[in-house]
Amino acid sequence: KFQLETLFYIFYALPKDVLQAYAAQELYTREWRYHVESKVWFKRATASDGIPNNNASAGQFIYFDINTWERRMYGN
């Protein structure tokens, strides 16, 4: 299995490639969801995500920021 950052790299660096589809499928399996309009991957925040100020009980989400290449809380 690839690391999460590797899957995001494959997805964003190889548009219209079969590898992009495989990366997207694996991200989906890991409970990430792609927002087509904003072109960003989101996931419901859990305690195991290791994101500071994570309050998973409030139904918060994290997203993968392609500018900083890290996971961030949505709305912060």
N, C-alpha and C positions, 0 to 999 in steps of 0.2 A: 504494500500500500504506500502511496505517496503521501508526503506531508501536505497539510492544507495549503500552504503557500505555493507549493509546486503545482497543485491542481489549479489554483487561481492563475498562476503564470501561464500554464498551458491554455486555459480558457481564454485569457485576454490576448496572449501573444500569437495564437494560431487560429484566427477567425476563419470560418468556413472550412476547417480541416476536420477530418474524422476524429483526430485526437481531442479537439475542442468538445465534440459530442461526448466522448468517453469521460473527459474531465467533468463536464456538466452532469453526467449521469452519476458519477461518484460523489460529487458535491450534493446532489439531490438525495442520495442514499444517506449521507451524513447530516441530513435535515436542513440543508441550505436551500433557499428558494430564490430564484432570479426574478427581479422586477424588471420587466421588459422596457417600460417607459423611462425609468431612471438608470437602467443598465447597471444595477448594483445587486450583489448577493446579500440576502438577509437570512437571519436565523434567530429563533426564539432564544433568549439568553437563559443559560442554566448556570448553576454554581460551578460546574466543571470547566466552564469556558475561560476562567482566569482573568476576567475583565474587571478592573477596579470599579468600585461603586455599583457592583452588580446586584440588583434586587429582582431576582427571577420571579418572585411571587407576584410582582406587579405587572407581569406580562410584558416586560421590556424586550427589545430586540437588539441584536448586534448586526453590524454590517461590515463588509470587507472594503476598506478604503484603499483604492488603487493608487492614490497620490502618496500616501505614507506607507503603503504596503503592510497594513496591520488591521486587526479587528478593533472596532470601536463601538461604543454604545450609541444606538440611534437616538437622536434628539439632544445629545450632550455637546 
